[in-house]
Amino acid sequence: MRTLKFLLQKEFRQIFRNKALLPLLFVVPIVQLLILPLTADYEVKNINIAIVDHDHSTYSQKLVAKIGASGYFKLTDYTNSFNNAFKQIETDEADLILEIPQGFERSLIREDEQQLFLAVNAINGVKANLGGAYLNRIIADYNTDVRLEWVQMPKFSPIPTIEVTASNWFNPSMNYRFYMVPGILALLVTMIGAYMCALNIVKEKEVGTIEQINVTPVKKYQFILGKLIPFWVIGIVVFSVGLFGIGWLIYGIVPVGNLLMLYAYLAVYLIAVLGLGLLISTYSETQQQAMSVAFFFMMIFILMSGLFTSIDSMPRWAYVITQISPITYFIEVMRMIVLKGSGFANIQNHFLIMIGFAVFLNGWAILNYKKTS
Amino acid sequence: MKQFITFVKKEFLHVFRDLKTLLMLFGLPIVQIILFGFALTNEIKNAKIVICDYAKDNASQQIIGKFEASRQFEMEQSMLSHQQIETAFKEGKIKMAIVFPANFNKDLLHQNKAQVQLITDASDPNTATTLSSYATQIIMGYQNDLLQLQQLPYRINTEVRMIYNPELKAAVNFVPGVMSLILLLVCVLMTSVSIVKEKETGTMEILLVSPFNPFLVIVSKAVPYLALSLINLTVILLLSVFVLGMPVNGSILLLYAVSTLFIITALSLGLLISNVTASQQSAMLISLMGMLVPSILFTGFMFPLENIPYPLQLVANVVPAKWYYIIVKSIMVKGLGFSAIWKETLVLLGMTLVLLAVNIKKFKIRLV
């Protein structure tokens, strides 16, 4: 126990003496947490639309006005030529083109039927789909307006209409920051834990000081605990600053669920993540190697964590990969406890899985760590 | 010149002798481009939903059938109470619940008006919005089926054409994004670390007292990574065309030229980081912690950049990957020529020049 105390003293002193490292450990995550949640807004608004009007009739103008008034669309061009509009798509100034054919008004009234043409920049498929759907809704509305002008509708709607009402649970104002802040906080804590732990041990290897520790009577577990505990503490401190300082004070996210449970989960999670860092360090000789390996896993874990894209949409094999990444579970649990107020019964499986990760990763790392070179 | 070649040779040897790093250097882009090319999509498929059908009549069954047939949704068991729905949400099992009130079909037939309630898990608002929009489309589709039985006057039909990506493949959007991300991060990481490493182990001192021009010492460090990155780029392009089915509609030569410029930008950034840091740890933390998530978000392939607050759009402008992403999309997918991307190229060129100038200014021959 005494040995461990001295080792911890050594580690903390090393960390706090490094004037270049400390700001990186605390300031970088906090600045990122302040800024990044603002960027992840998927709500499709301000869709840029170019309208090609070959008709120039009262009706076509009404349609244009209706689109402009909807709030979703920003008219970037109103021309006579499709080529002009297409140029705007090429330069990304417009996302979609609506083409109103010549004789739109006339044939709508005389022939009861008329076509409109819509061309959507579909590089980002989802945006294209949503943009198209919004515009279709507006056109359908417009269609009803036109119909009302000509046909006197009876008081009760003669056609069956289904009203769809949506209620948004857990986040009624649909504030995407509520979703991003806990997620990004989880990513940052993970990166600090895994990178720092991996680099710290390899650094001792690279500089050669590990030899000095290896020849002392310090036990394997003492050395490893001495390395894990400081970063575990730092992880918890950064998490708390992020959750209360930024999440609560600045973004106004008040955790709904039990904080004690959240911290219990964080504690287990950090052990698992530090175990990953430890494991990487036992397999690398230089910091460059450790970092490359850590970067490899982090990038996969982060992009597939379900924070940025939906996990359910992935093919089966990719889904399996997301399930062997601890980050996926942590982000889920963060959301469940902070936003939905899930209880222990709801997340006990997550707890068991994370304990499994912690035991497995640390066990492997300890087995693989040798005091002899 | 001969000296320079010798130095470059030395650097290549450094790189090639460290097999683990080399494996990462090449393995990483390959694995990631394939992984993300197939796995990442911002489309939402197979979202788990539950149906709470109080009506159990013809109309509700038909709508449920439509949901079952769509690939966006995956039905879990039906539930009968709001209590159960809440538990399912809290366990994180489902994304949306659809509630049909009792007498749904009766209301629809006799009063011509019926209601469906969608309950979404808005703790993930992006998914929630998309899902309720999909669901509304499906329900409206059913309504239109009913309408078609009676012909309405004054119909406006819309014909929609998806340009550039008619099959709406996610890879078309994600491959250019992941490409810029990987090239940027790998280059920055590798150069920044390799120089700081010499500082840390003390060999930099030896290089600096050699008769060789000190600045060229640094340049020769960047050369192997430029070569390796170009090989990487080739591998990524081959994979994305032959495995992921990405088009290359524009000039491949132009793509290579601009990519080389982008790689040099990234290398200069790496040099700058190595210039201002003293230990590998700080260099890595800056290039990994500091850059990974911001690059993902500011490149613009995950979330539309035009949605973010204006000051942050300005911040996004200093991320080189943002400009490269636009260029790659323009050349590969849209098949445009240089006239369409000269602005973005100029920005990258400007960034490179500024970075290099700062590097020269900051570069010190003495370490302490």
Interface residues (C-beta under 8 A of the other chain):
Chain A: N18 A20 L21 L24 L25 V28 P29 Q32 I35 L36 L38 T39 A40 D41 Y42 E43 V44 K45 N46 I89 E90 T91 D92 L108 I109 D112 E113 Q114 Q115 L116 F117 L118 A119 V120 N121 A122 I123 N124 G125 V126 K127 A128 N129 L130 G132 A133 L135 N136 I139 A140 Y142 N143 V146 R147 W150 V151 F156 S157 P158 I159 P160 T161 I162 E163 V164 T165 A166 S167 N168 W169 F170 N171 P172 M174 N175 Y176 F178 Y179 I184 L187 L188 M191 I192 Y195 M196 L199 N200 K203 E206 S284 E285 T286 Q287 Q288 Q289 M291 S292 V293 A294 F295 F296 M298 M299 I300 I302 L303 M304 F308 T309 S310 D312 S313 M314 P315 A318 I321 E332 R335 M336 L339 K340 G341 S342 G343 N346
Chain B: D18 K20 T21 M24 L25 G27 L28 V31 Q32 L35 F36 F38 A39 L40 T41 N42 E43 I44 K45 N46 A47 K48 E74 E86 T87 F89 K90 E91 G92 K95 L108 L109 Q111 N112 K113 A114 Q115 V116 Q117 L118 I119 T120 D121 A122 S123 D124 P125 N126 T127 A128 T129 T130 S132 S133 A135 T136 Q137 I139 M140 Y142 Q143 L146 L147 Q150 L152 P153 Y154 R155 I156 N157 T158 E159 V160 R161 M162 I163 Y164 N165 P166 L168 K169 A170 V172 N173 L185 L189 V193 S194 K197 T201 T277 A278 S279 Q280 Q281 S282 M284 L285 I286 L288 M289 G290 L292 V293 P294 I296 L297 F298 M302 F303 P304 L305 E306 N307 I308 P309 L312 V315 A316 I326 K329 S330 V333 K334 L336 A340
